[in-house]
Amino acid sequence: MFDVERYLKVLGHTGPVRADWETLRSLHKKHLIAVPYDSTRNTGNGTSLWEGVDIDADETFDSLIVDGRGGVCYELNGIFRLLLERIGFETGVLAAGIRQMDGSFGPDLEHVFGYVRLDGEPVLVDVGFVGPSYLEPLRVNDEIQHQYGNDFRVRRLDAYHVVERRGRTGDWQAVYRFLLRPREFAEWQHPTPDLVAFARQLARTGTVIRGRAFDRGQRILIGRRLLTVDDGQETVRGLVDRADLDRVVADILRTAD
């Protein structure tokens, strides 16, 4: 059963609880550290990948917050949005196409995240993206926003806004692009052909993605490829040994506690 006090306790939030920037900033980062991303249960769902986008609040709360299971974007961001609403934030749903390996973007409805409105301006909140991405909320402007060794900005590109990231080395890279307009869950009930094709491709690969943030960065496990971002520095290694893989999975999901 959804319970704000229990939710805040799991996140480790002990400060003031108000609909302001400092509360949002604290909860956003604590959520990414406390609740992991895990696509295990969605692997192989094919074109039904997004059918649960309008989450059941109590069921999702019990699964992710009480039982500690990892979730995917619409579960993690959905339950977080409900917490923010209970606190008093004005919230909304957004959707994004994630940058692919070839530099193109996925379908517009691929990723489900959200925003809050503070002082009349939208602020991006996303605790359901495995990364590398922002640990704290992002204001929607092209000014550089510094976070834990990384730089972020939200740049306008034609009809879209694009979240871009730059680590301590290298140039700017897009994270994802989105249309700055509220989304309705009904949009996922009748998926567009490009979204259906994308879901089929994901089902064919069957790659499991897991991730969790820590104080200065994120650990992202895509299949057997582990990416660690620590204070803006990136390292990548392949996990060949099964025991090594199992240790990393247990650490990300905290099943070793």
C-alpha positions as CSV (number, residue, x, y, z in Angstrom):
1,M,0.0,0.0,0.0
2,F,1.4,3.4,-1.0
3,D,2.7,5.2,2.1
4,V,4.6,8.5,1.9
5,E,6.3,8.1,5.3
6,R,7.6,4.6,4.5
7,Y,8.7,5.8,1.0
8,L,10.7,8.6,2.5
9,K,12.3,6.3,5.0
10,V,13.4,3.8,2.3
11,L,14.9,6.7,0.4
12,G,16.7,7.9,3.5
13,H,15.3,11.4,3.4
14,T,15.2,13.0,6.8
15,G,15.1,16.7,5.9
16,P,12.2,19.0,5.3
17,V,9.5,17.8,2.9
18,R,8.2,20.7,0.9
19,A,7.4,21.4,-2.8
20,D,10.6,23.2,-3.4
21,W,13.9,22.8,-5.2
22,E,15.9,21.5,-2.3
23,T,13.4,18.8,-1.5
24,L,13.2,17.8,-5.1
25,R,17.0,17.7,-5.5
26,S,17.4,15.5,-2.5
27,L,14.7,13.1,-3.3
28,H,15.8,12.7,-6.9
29,K,19.3,11.7,-6.1
30,K,18.3,9.5,-3.1
31,H,15.8,7.6,-5.3
32,L,18.5,6.8,-7.9
33,I,20.7,5.5,-5.2
34,A,18.0,3.6,-3.3
35,V,16.0,1.9,-6.0
36,P,17.8,0.2,-9.0
37,Y,16.9,-0.1,-12.6
38,D,16.3,-3.7,-13.7
39,S,14.8,-4.7,-17.0
40,T,14.7,-8.5,-16.2
41,R,11.0,-8.9,-15.9
42,N,10.4,-6.9,-19.1
43,T,12.9,-8.8,-21.3
44,G,11.0,-10.7,-24.0
45,N,7.7,-8.9,-23.6
46,G,7.8,-7.9,-27.2
47,T,5.3,-5.2,-28.3
48,S,3.7,-5.4,-24.8
49,L,6.7,-3.7,-23.3
50,W,4.9,-0.6,-22.3
51,E,1.4,-2.0,-21.6
52,G,1.8,-1.3,-17.8
53,V,2.8,2.4,-18.3
54,D,-0.2,3.6,-16.2
55,I,1.0,1.9,-13.1
56,D,-1.0,0.4,-10.2
57,A,0.3,2.6,-7.4
58,D,-0.1,0.1,-4.5
59,E,1.3,-2.8,-6.4
60,T,4.3,-0.9,-7.8
61,F,5.0,0.6,-4.3
62,D,5.0,-2.8,-2.7
63,S,7.2,-4.3,-5.4
64,L,9.8,-1.5,-5.8
65,I,9.8,0.3,-2.4
66,V,8.8,-2.4,0.1
67,D,10.3,-5.5,-1.6
68,G,13.2,-3.7,-3.2
69,R,12.8,-5.0,-6.7
70,G,14.3,-3.0,-9.5
71,G,12.0,-1.5,-12.1
72,V,12.0,0.1,-15.6
73,C,11.4,3.7,-16.6
74,Y,7.6,3.9,-16.3
75,E,7.5,2.0,-13.0
76,L,10.3,4.1,-11.4
77,N,9.2,7.4,-12.7
78,G,5.6,6.6,-12.2
79,I,5.9,5.8,-8.5
80,F,8.2,8.8,-8.0
81,R,5.7,11.1,-9.6
82,L,3.0,9.9,-7.2
83,L,5.3,10.7,-4.3
84,L,6.0,14.2,-5.6
85,E,2.2,14.8,-6.1
86,R,1.5,13.7,-2.5
87,I,4.1,16.2,-1.3
88,G,2.5,19.0,-3.3
89,F,4.5,19.3,-6.6
90,E,2.8,20.0,-9.9
91,T,3.9,17.1,-12.1
92,G,3.4,15.8,-15.6
93,V,4.5,12.9,-17.9
94,L,7.0,13.3,-20.7
95,A,8.4,10.8,-23.3
96,A,11.8,10.7,-25.0
97,G,13.7,8.9,-27.8
98,I,17.1,7.7,-26.4
99,R,20.2,8.3,-28.4
100,Q,21.3,5.0,-30.1
101,M,24.9,3.8,-30.7
102,D,24.8,5.2,-34.3
103,G,23.8,8.7,-33.0
104,S,20.2,8.4,-34.1
105,F,17.3,8.6,-31.7
106,G,14.8,5.9,-30.8
107,P,11.0,6.4,-31.1
108,D,9.5,9.4,-29.3
109,L,7.6,7.2,-26.8
110,E,10.5,4.9,-26.1
111,H,11.3,6.3,-22.6
112,V,8.8,7.5,-20.0
113,F,9.9,10.2,-17.6
114,G,8.5,13.4,-16.2
115,Y,8.7,17.0,-15.0
116,V,7.6,19.2,-12.2
117,R,6.8,22.9,-12.5
118,L,8.6,25.2,-10.1
119,D,8.2,29.0,-10.2
120,G,6.2,28.6,-13.4
121,E,9.1,26.7,-15.2
122,P,9.4,23.0,-16.1
123,V,12.1,21.0,-14.4
124,L,13.1,17.5,-15.7
125,V,12.9,14.6,-13.3
126,D,14.0,11.2,-14.3
127,V,14.8,8.4,-11.8
128,G,14.1,5.7,-14.4
129,F,16.9,6.1,-16.9
130,V,19.8,3.8,-16.4
131,G,22.4,6.3,-17.6
132,P,24.8,7.9,-17.8
133,S,22.5,10.7,-16.9
134,Y,21.6,13.4,-14.4
135,L,21.5,12.5,-10.7
136,E,19.7,15.7,-9.9
137,P,16.8,17.5,-11.7
138,L,17.5,19.6,-14.7
139,R,16.2,23.0,-15.6
140,V,15.0,23.3,-19.2
141,N,17.6,25.7,-20.7
142,D,20.9,25.6,-22.5
143,E,22.9,26.9,-19.6
144,I,25.5,24.4,-18.4
145,Q,24.4,22.6,-15.2
146,H,27.2,21.0,-13.2
147,Q,26.7,17.7,-11.4
148,Y,29.4,15.5,-9.9
149,G,32.0,16.0,-12.5
150,N,29.5,16.0,-15.4
151,D,28.0,19.0,-17.3
152,F,24.5,18.9,-18.6
153,R,22.4,21.2,-20.8
154,V,19.0,21.1,-22.4
155,R,19.3,22.4,-26.0
156,R,16.5,23.2,-28.4
157,L,16.7,21.3,-31.7
158,D,13.8,22.1,-34.1
159,A,10.7,20.9,-32.4
160,Y,12.6,18.9,-29.8
161,H,14.6,19.6,-26.7
162,V,17.8,17.5,-26.3
163,V,19.4,16.6,-23.0
164,E,23.2,16.6,-23.5
165,R,25.9,15.4,-21.2
166,R,29.7,16.0,-21.1
167,G,32.0,14.2,-18.7
168,R,35.5,15.3,-17.7
169,T,36.9,14.2,-21.1
170,G,35.3,14.2,-24.5
171,D,32.7,16.4,-26.1
172,W,28.9,16.9,-25.6
173,Q,26.8,13.8,-26.3
174,A,23.0,13.6,-26.5
175,V,21.3,11.5,-23.9
176,Y,17.8,11.7,-25.3
177,R,15.4,14.1,-27.1
178,F,11.8,14.9,-26.2
179,L,8.9,17.1,-27.0
180,L,8.1,19.5,-24.2
181,R,4.5,18.7,-23.9
182,P,2.6,16.6,-21.4
183,R,1.8,13.0,-22.5
184,E,-1.3,10.9,-21.9
185,F,-1.0,7.2,-21.1
186,A,-3.5,6.5,-23.9
187,E,-0.7,7.3,-26.4
188,W,1.0,4.0,-25.4
189,Q,-2.2,2.0,-25.8
190,H,-2.0,2.3,-29.6
191,P,1.8,2.2,-30.3
192,T,3.1,3.8,-33.5
193,P,4.8,1.5,-36.1
194,D,8.2,2.7,-35.1
195,L,7.6,1.9,-31.5
196,V,6.4,-1.6,-32.3
197,A,9.4,-2.2,-34.5
198,F,11.7,-0.9,-31.8
199,A,10.1,-3.2,-29.2
200,R,10.5,-6.2,-31.5
201,Q,14.2,-5.4,-31.9
202,L,14.7,-5.2,-28.1
203,A,12.9,-8.6,-27.8
204,R,15.3,-10.2,-30.3
205,T,18.4,-9.0,-28.5
206,G,17.1,-10.1,-25.1
207,T,19.8,-7.9,-23.3
208,V,19.1,-7.3,-19.6
209,I,20.0,-3.8,-18.4
210,R,20.6,-3.0,-14.7
211,G,21.9,0.1,-13.0
212,R,22.1,2.0,-9.7
213,A,23.5,5.4,-8.7
214,F,26.0,6.1,-6.0
215,D,27.1,9.4,-4.4
216,R,29.3,10.6,-7.3
217,G,28.0,8.6,-10.3
218,Q,26.4,5.5,-11.7
219,R,27.1,1.8,-12.4
220,I,25.4,0.5,-15.6
221,L,25.4,-3.1,-16.6
222,I,24.2,-3.9,-20.1
223,G,24.4,-7.6,-20.6
224,R,28.0,-8.3,-19.5
225,R,29.3,-4.8,-20.2
226,L,29.8,-2.7,-17.1
227,L,30.1,1.1,-17.4
228,T,31.0,3.1,-14.3
229,V,30.8,6.9,-14.2
230,D,32.5,8.3,-11.2
231,D,33.0,12.0,-10.8
232,G,32.7,12.5,-14.5
233,Q,35.2,9.8,-15.4
234,E,34.1,6.7,-17.3
235,T,35.5,3.2,-17.2
236,V,34.2,0.2,-19.1
237,R,35.0,-3.5,-18.6
238,G,33.6,-6.8,-19.9
239,L,32.5,-9.3,-17.3
240,V,33.7,-12.6,-18.8
241,D,33.8,-14.7,-15.6
242,R,30.3,-15.8,-14.4
243,A,31.2,-15.3,-10.8
244,D,32.3,-11.7,-11.5
245,L,29.0,-11.0,-13.3
246,D,27.0,-12.5,-10.4
247,R,28.9,-10.3,-7.9
248,V,28.2,-7.1,-9.9
249,V,24.5,-8.0,-10.4
250,A,24.2,-8.7,-6.7
251,D,25.9,-5.4,-5.8
252,I,23.6,-3.4,-8.2
253,L,20.4,-5.1,-7.0
254,R,21.7,-5.2,-3.3
255,T,20.7,-8.9,-3.1
256,A,24.0,-9.5,-1.4
257,D,23.0,-7.4,1.7
